[in-house]
Amino acid sequence: METKMSILFYRKKLKKPNNDLQPIHLRVTIDGKRFEVTTKRYIESFKWSSKGGKAKGISDETRSTNAFLDVLKQRIYNYEKEILKNDKIFCVETLREKWFGIDKRPRMLIEIFQNHNDMMGALTGSEFAAATLCRYKTSLGHTKSFLNWKYHVDDIDIKKLNFEFISDYEFWLKSVRKCNHNSTIKYLSNFRKIVNKCRQLGWLEKDPFYGFKMSKRDVERIPLTKEEIEIIASKTFGTERLAQVRDIFLFWCYTGLAYADIKKLKRSEISIGIDDTKWIFTTREKTETSSRIPLLPYSLRILEQYENHPHCINKGTAFPVLSNQKMNSYLHEIADVSGIQKKLTFHIARHTFATTITLTNGVPIETVSKMLGHKSIKTTQMYSKILDMKVSEDMQKLREKFEGNPSK
């Protein structure tokens, strides 16, 4: 694409001229954007030709002024050639850098990534969740490891990012880090945010992700069955800690709350709803959408068990929720002790609420979506693969209708 450039010298009118001397300014317009700077030369108004953009007359002073302006004009053209020769974009920004002799050291990927995380850290708690910052810290660590593995360097100029870099990074995540496809895409999505920031700031001309497929694969999440929930609920555990984690997990199953939401759930967020029963009124940390969930009888019983727990009293929270890592560790142990073959996580609890607890029992998907705090019902549909049991029950009802009325 051809760059459109115009060069103009003009006399800048001052509100209070000094002996009628006014400065001569240079204006360079590149693709509609302007770069303006003083030439540090002054001229009397009657000696300046606005139409010609130069000094008038044939005096030695006039010749000297116009020769100086010609040198500046040639300087612009020389800068244009030099910028293009270095495979850079000739624009107002690059011209300004060249004109003022700004030392433009390479913009380094890890330095930019770290700066992004530092700013995110400063806003954690107000603009970002701690878990979000943790994900970006992990992504930064992966990026550092990849650079050492692939290029044997600690950092790299962002201008070296290209499609090949992204493809190799994907391969490294899947082969060396042993990430599954969807986890790989999540890490690349975090990395892409850094790339997009660089492009928005004008540091990158081309998008290295252009043409790279970022689609996730559908994962079949198998929820707990009613029988499996009952097994876990009736199991007696040898330690109080396992029993607490089991109770919190079951509360997940009956409310559909995510880990971050149940960890921050306060007693003050549980109050009487429109039907005179207790509801949860909270805001999802991930999407910042409101979530209103009527509490089922079993959920209320679990909630009441921890009403006087020291941790809950001191913190004002509903449950003594441990760290994500510890919760998952204890859930693995609970699954083993209970003879459950499925991997217990807060994800499976949320899926269990969406399917086994609600959809399977005839709750409309629109209602389930609202309780889950989803912005779009399409997100809920990911959870809503109806179990074979529900399909069987619905078809049995239809079968009975046909059997009762042979004409149908």
C-alpha positions as CSV (number, residue, x, y, z in Angstrom):
1,M,0.0,0.0,0.0
2,E,1.5,3.4,-1.1
3,T,2.1,5.9,1.7
4,K,0.6,9.4,1.0
5,M,2.9,12.2,2.4
6,S,3.0,15.9,2.1
7,I,5.5,18.4,3.4
8,L,4.6,22.0,4.3
9,F,6.5,24.9,5.8
10,Y,4.3,27.6,7.3
11,R,4.6,30.8,9.4
12,K,3.1,30.2,12.8
13,K,1.3,33.3,13.9
14,L,1.9,34.4,17.5
15,K,-0.6,36.2,19.6
16,K,2.2,38.6,20.7
17,P,4.8,38.8,18.0
18,N,8.3,39.9,18.9
19,N,9.3,42.7,16.5
20,D,7.0,41.0,13.9
21,L,9.3,38.0,13.8
22,Q,7.3,34.7,13.7
23,P,8.6,31.1,13.8
24,I,8.7,28.9,10.7
25,H,7.2,25.5,11.4
26,L,7.4,22.2,9.5
27,R,4.3,20.0,9.0
28,V,4.6,16.5,7.6
29,T,1.3,14.7,6.9
30,I,1.5,11.0,6.4
31,D,-1.7,9.1,5.6
32,G,-3.8,11.8,7.2
33,K,-1.8,12.1,10.4
34,R,0.4,15.1,11.2
35,F,3.9,15.6,12.5
36,E,4.7,19.2,13.3
37,V,7.9,20.7,14.6
38,T,9.6,24.1,14.7
39,T,12.5,24.8,12.3
40,K,14.0,27.2,14.9
41,R,14.1,29.8,12.2
42,Y,12.1,33.1,12.3
43,I,10.9,35.5,9.6
44,E,9.0,38.7,9.3
45,S,5.5,38.3,8.0
46,F,5.9,40.4,4.9
47,K,8.9,38.3,3.8
48,W,6.9,35.0,3.9
49,S,4.9,33.4,1.0
50,S,2.1,31.4,2.5
51,K,1.2,30.0,-1.0
52,G,4.7,28.9,-1.8
53,G,5.7,27.9,1.8
54,K,9.0,29.7,1.6
55,A,10.6,33.0,2.0
56,K,10.0,35.7,-0.6
57,G,12.6,37.8,-2.4
58,I,16.2,37.3,-3.7
59,S,18.2,38.6,-0.8
60,D,21.0,36.5,0.7
61,E,18.8,36.1,3.8
62,T,16.0,34.7,1.8
63,R,18.3,32.3,-0.2
64,S,19.8,31.1,3.1
65,T,16.4,30.5,4.7
66,N,15.0,28.6,1.7
67,A,18.2,26.5,1.4
68,F,17.8,25.6,5.0
69,L,14.2,24.6,4.4
70,D,15.2,22.5,1.4
71,V,17.7,20.6,3.6
72,L,15.0,19.8,6.1
73,K,12.7,18.6,3.3
74,Q,15.5,16.3,2.0
75,R,16.0,15.1,5.6
76,I,12.4,13.9,5.7
77,Y,12.9,11.9,2.4
78,N,16.1,10.4,3.7
79,Y,14.4,9.3,6.9
80,E,11.6,7.7,4.8
81,K,14.2,5.6,2.9
82,E,16.0,4.6,6.1
83,I,12.9,3.6,7.9
84,L,11.6,1.5,5.0
85,K,15.0,0.0,4.5
86,N,14.9,-1.3,8.1
87,D,11.6,-3.1,7.3
88,K,9.6,-0.6,9.4
89,I,6.4,1.2,8.7
90,F,6.9,4.8,7.6
91,C,4.4,6.7,9.7
92,V,4.2,9.7,11.9
93,E,5.4,7.7,14.9
94,T,8.5,6.3,13.2
95,L,9.3,9.7,11.7
96,R,9.0,11.4,15.1
97,E,11.4,8.8,16.6
98,K,13.9,9.3,13.8
99,W,13.6,13.1,13.9
100,F,14.3,13.4,17.7
101,G,16.9,10.7,17.7
102,I,15.0,8.6,20.2
103,D,16.9,5.4,20.9
104,K,14.4,2.7,20.2
105,R,15.7,-0.5,21.7
106,P,13.8,-3.7,20.8
107,R,10.5,-4.2,22.7
108,M,10.9,-7.5,24.5
109,L,8.2,-10.0,24.9
110,I,8.8,-11.2,28.5
111,E,9.3,-7.6,29.7
112,I,5.9,-6.6,28.2
113,F,4.2,-9.7,29.6
114,Q,5.6,-9.1,33.1
115,N,4.5,-5.4,32.9
116,H,1.0,-6.6,32.0
117,N,0.9,-9.0,35.0
118,D,2.3,-6.3,37.3
119,M,-0.5,-3.9,36.3
120,M,-3.1,-6.7,36.6
121,G,-1.7,-7.5,40.1
122,A,-2.2,-3.8,41.1
123,L,-5.9,-4.1,40.1
124,T,-6.5,-7.5,41.6
125,G,-9.5,-7.4,43.8
126,S,-11.1,-4.4,42.1
127,E,-10.8,-5.1,38.3
128,F,-9.5,-8.7,38.2
129,A,-9.9,-11.8,40.3
130,A,-6.9,-13.4,42.0
131,A,-7.4,-16.5,40.0
132,T,-7.2,-14.5,36.7
133,L,-3.8,-13.1,37.8
134,C,-2.7,-16.7,38.7
135,R,-3.5,-17.9,35.2
136,Y,-1.5,-15.1,33.6
137,K,1.4,-15.8,35.9
138,T,1.3,-19.4,34.8
139,S,1.1,-18.4,31.1
140,L,4.1,-16.1,31.6
141,G,6.1,-19.0,33.1
142,H,5.2,-21.3,30.2
143,T,6.3,-18.6,27.7
144,K,9.7,-18.2,29.5
145,S,10.2,-22.0,29.4
146,F,9.2,-22.2,25.8
147,L,11.8,-19.5,24.8
148,N,14.5,-21.4,26.7
149,W,13.5,-24.7,25.0
150,K,13.2,-23.3,21.5
151,Y,15.6,-20.4,21.2
152,H,17.8,-20.8,24.3
153,V,17.1,-17.2,25.3
154,D,15.4,-15.5,28.2
155,D,13.5,-13.0,26.1
156,I,12.8,-12.1,22.5
157,D,12.0,-9.1,20.3
158,I,8.2,-9.0,19.7
159,K,8.9,-8.3,16.0
160,K,10.1,-11.9,15.8
161,L,6.7,-13.2,16.6
162,N,5.1,-14.9,13.7
163,F,2.8,-17.9,12.7
164,E,5.7,-20.3,13.1
165,F,6.4,-19.1,16.7
166,I,2.7,-19.6,17.6
167,S,2.6,-23.1,16.0
168,D,5.8,-24.1,17.8
169,Y,4.5,-22.8,21.1
170,E,1.3,-24.9,20.6
171,F,3.5,-28.0,19.9
172,W,5.6,-27.3,23.1
173,L,2.5,-26.9,25.3
174,K,1.1,-30.2,24.1
175,S,4.3,-32.3,23.9
176,V,6.6,-30.9,26.6
177,R,4.1,-29.6,29.1
178,K,1.6,-32.4,28.3
179,C,-1.4,-29.9,28.2
180,N,-4.6,-31.2,26.6
181,H,-6.0,-29.3,23.6
182,N,-8.4,-27.0,25.5
183,S,-5.8,-26.1,28.1
184,T,-3.3,-25.3,25.3
185,I,-5.9,-23.0,23.8
186,K,-6.5,-21.3,27.1
187,Y,-2.7,-20.5,27.5
188,L,-2.5,-19.3,23.9
189,S,-5.5,-17.1,24.5
190,N,-3.7,-15.5,27.4
191,F,-0.7,-15.0,25.3
192,R,-2.8,-13.6,22.5
193,K,-4.0,-10.8,24.8
194,I,-0.4,-9.7,25.2
195,V,0.1,-9.8,21.4
196,N,-3.1,-7.8,20.9
197,K,-1.9,-5.2,23.3
198,C,1.3,-4.8,21.3
199,R,-0.7,-4.4,18.1
200,Q,-3.0,-1.8,19.6
201,L,0.0,0.2,20.7
202,G,1.4,0.1,17.2
203,W,4.4,-2.1,18.1
204,L,3.4,-5.0,15.8
205,E,2.3,-4.6,12.2
206,K,1.1,-8.1,11.6
207,D,-0.9,-10.4,13.8
208,P,1.2,-13.6,14.3
209,F,-2.1,-15.4,15.2
210,Y,-3.6,-14.7,11.7
211,G,-4.8,-18.0,10.3
212,F,-4.2,-19.9,13.5
213,K,-7.2,-21.9,14.7
214,M,-8.1,-21.2,18.3
215,S,-11.3,-23.3,18.6
216,K,-11.7,-25.5,21.6
217,R,-12.9,-29.1,21.4
218,D,-16.2,-30.2,23.0
219,V,-15.5,-32.1,26.2
220,E,-18.1,-34.5,27.5
221,R,-18.4,-33.7,31.2
222,I,-20.1,-36.6,32.9
223,P,-22.1,-35.5,35.9
224,L,-22.7,-37.5,39.1
225,T,-25.8,-39.6,39.1
226,K,-28.4,-39.4,41.8
227,E,-27.1,-42.7,43.2
228,E,-23.5,-41.4,43.3
229,I,-24.6,-38.3,45.1
230,E,-26.4,-40.4,47.7
231,I,-23.3,-42.6,48.2
232,I,-21.1,-39.6,48.9
233,A,-23.7,-38.0,51.2
234,S,-24.1,-41.2,53.3
235,K,-20.4,-42.0,53.6
236,T,-18.8,-41.7,57.0
237,F,-15.2,-40.3,56.9
238,G,-12.5,-40.7,59.4
239,T,-11.4,-37.1,59.5
240,E,-13.4,-33.9,60.0
241,R,-11.6,-32.3,57.1
242,L,-12.8,-34.8,54.6
243,A,-16.3,-34.5,55.9
244,Q,-16.2,-30.7,55.5
245,V,-14.9,-30.9,52.0
246,R,-17.6,-33.5,51.2
247,D,-20.3,-31.1,52.6
248,I,-19.1,-28.2,50.6
249,F,-18.9,-30.3,47.4
250,L,-22.5,-31.4,47.8
251,F,-23.5,-27.8,48.4
252,W,-21.9,-27.1,45.0
253,C,-23.9,-29.9,43.5
254,Y,-27.2,-28.5,44.8
255,T,-26.5,-24.8,44.0
256,G,-24.2,-24.8,40.9
257,L,-21.8,-22.2,42.3
258,A,-18.3,-22.1,41.0
259,Y,-15.3,-22.5,43.3
260,A,-14.5,-18.8,43.4
261,D,-18.1,-17.9,44.2
262,I,-18.6,-20.4,47.0
263,K,-15.3,-19.4,48.5
264,K,-16.4,-15.7,48.8
265,L,-20.0,-16.5,49.6
266,K,-21.1,-14.6,52.7
267,R,-23.9,-15.2,55.1
268,S,-25.2,-11.7,54.2
269,E,-25.7,-12.9,50.6
270,I,-28.3,-15.5,51.8
271,S,-31.7,-14.0,52.5
272,I,-35.4,-14.5,51.9
273,G,-36.5,-14.5,48.3
274,I,-39.7,-13.8,46.5
275,D,-41.3,-17.1,47.6
276,D,-40.5,-16.5,51.3
277,T,-37.7,-19.2,51.2
278,K,-34.0,-18.7,51.5
279,W,-32.1,-17.7,48.3
280,I,-28.5,-17.0,47.4
281,F,-28.1,-13.5,46.0
282,T,-24.6,-13.1,44.7
283,T,-22.5,-11.9,41.8
284,R,-20.4,-14.3,39.8
285,E,-16.7,-13.4,40.1
286,K,-15.9,-14.7,36.6
287,T,-18.5,-12.8,34.6
288,E,-19.7,-10.2,37.2
289,T,-23.3,-11.3,36.5
290,S,-25.9,-11.6,39.2
291,S,-26.9,-15.1,40.3
292,R,-30.0,-15.9,42.3
293,I,-30.4,-19.4,43.5
294,P,-33.3,-20.7,45.7
295,L,-31.9,-23.1,48.3
296,L,-33.2,-26.7,48.3
297,P,-33.8,-28.4,51.6
298,Y,-30.6,-30.4,51.5
299,S,-28.6,-27.2,50.8
300,L,-30.2,-25.5,53.8
301,R,-29.2,-28.4,56.1
302,I,-25.6,-28.2,55.0
303,L,-25.6,-24.5,55.4
304,E,-27.0,-24.7,58.9
305,Q,-24.2,-27.2,59.9
306,Y,-21.6,-24.4,59.5
307,E,-23.5,-21.5,60.9
308,N,-21.3,-21.6,64.1
309,H,-18.1,-22.7,62.6
310,P,-15.2,-20.5,63.9
311,H,-13.9,-19.7,60.4
312,C,-17.3,-18.7,59.1
313,I,-18.0,-16.5,62.2
314,N,-14.6,-14.7,61.9
315,K,-14.7,-14.2,58.1
316,G,-18.5,-13.8,57.7
317,T,-18.5,-16.6,55.0
318,A,-20.9,-19.4,54.5
319,F,-18.2,-22.2,54.5
320,P,-14.6,-22.8,55.5
321,V,-13.4,-23.3,51.9
322,L,-9.8,-24.4,51.5
323,S,-7.5,-23.5,48.6
324,N,-8.4,-24.9,45.2
325,Q,-5.5,-27.2,45.2
326,K,-6.3,-28.7,48.6
327,M,-10.0,-29.0,47.8
328,N,-9.2,-31.0,44.7
329,S,-6.8,-33.2,46.6
330,Y,-9.3,-34.0,49.2
331,L,-12.0,-34.6,46.6
332,H,-9.8,-37.2,44.9
333,E,-9.5,-39.0,48.3
334,I,-13.3,-38.8,48.8
335,A,-13.9,-40.4,45.4
336,D,-11.5,-43.2,46.3
337,V,-13.1,-43.9,49.7
338,S,-16.6,-43.7,48.2
339,G,-15.8,-46.0,45.3
340,I,-16.7,-43.2,42.7
341,Q,-14.7,-43.7,39.5
342,K,-15.3,-40.2,38.2
343,K,-12.9,-37.4,38.9
344,L,-14.5,-35.1,41.5
345,T,-13.9,-31.4,40.9
346,F,-16.0,-28.2,41.3
347,H,-16.6,-28.3,37.5
348,I,-18.3,-31.7,37.8
349,A,-20.3,-30.3,40.8
350,R,-21.6,-27.4,38.7
351,H,-22.3,-29.8,35.8
352,T,-24.2,-32.1,38.2
353,F,-26.4,-29.2,39.3
354,A,-27.1,-28.3,35.7
355,T,-28.1,-31.8,34.7
356,T,-28.8,-34.3,37.5
357,I,-30.4,-31.8,39.9
358,T,-32.2,-29.4,37.6
359,L,-32.6,-30.2,33.9
360,T,-33.2,-33.9,34.5
361,N,-36.0,-33.0,36.9
362,G,-37.7,-30.8,34.4
363,V,-36.3,-27.3,35.3
364,P,-36.2,-25.2,32.0
365,I,-32.8,-24.4,30.6
366,E,-33.6,-20.7,30.8
367,T,-34.1,-21.0,34.6
368,V,-30.9,-23.0,34.9
369,S,-29.0,-20.5,32.9
370,K,-30.1,-17.7,35.2
371,M,-29.2,-19.6,38.3
372,L,-25.7,-20.4,36.9
373,G,-25.2,-16.7,36.2
374,H,-24.5,-17.2,32.5
375,K,-24.6,-14.2,30.2
376,S,-25.8,-16.4,27.3
377,I,-27.9,-19.5,27.2
378,K,-25.4,-20.9,24.7
379,T,-23.0,-21.3,27.6
380,T,-25.6,-23.2,29.5
381,Q,-26.1,-25.6,26.6
382,M,-22.6,-26.8,27.2
383,Y,-23.8,-28.2,30.5
384,S,-27.1,-29.3,29.3
385,K,-26.6,-32.6,27.6
386,I,-29.5,-34.4,29.0
387,L,-28.8,-37.8,30.5
388,D,-30.0,-41.0,28.9
389,M,-32.2,-41.5,32.0
390,K,-34.1,-38.3,31.2
391,V,-34.4,-39.2,27.6
392,S,-35.7,-42.6,28.6
393,E,-38.3,-41.1,31.0
394,D,-39.5,-38.6,28.4
395,M,-39.9,-41.3,25.7
396,Q,-41.6,-43.6,28.2
397,K,-44.3,-40.9,28.8
398,L,-44.7,-40.5,25.0
399,R,-44.8,-44.3,24.6
400,E,-47.6,-44.5,27.2
401,K,-49.6,-41.8,25.4
402,F,-49.4,-43.8,22.2
403,E,-50.3,-47.1,23.9
404,G,-53.3,-45.4,25.6
405,N,-54.6,-44.0,22.3
406,P,-53.9,-46.5,19.4
407,S,-55.2,-43.9,16.8
408,K,-52.2,-41.7,17.5
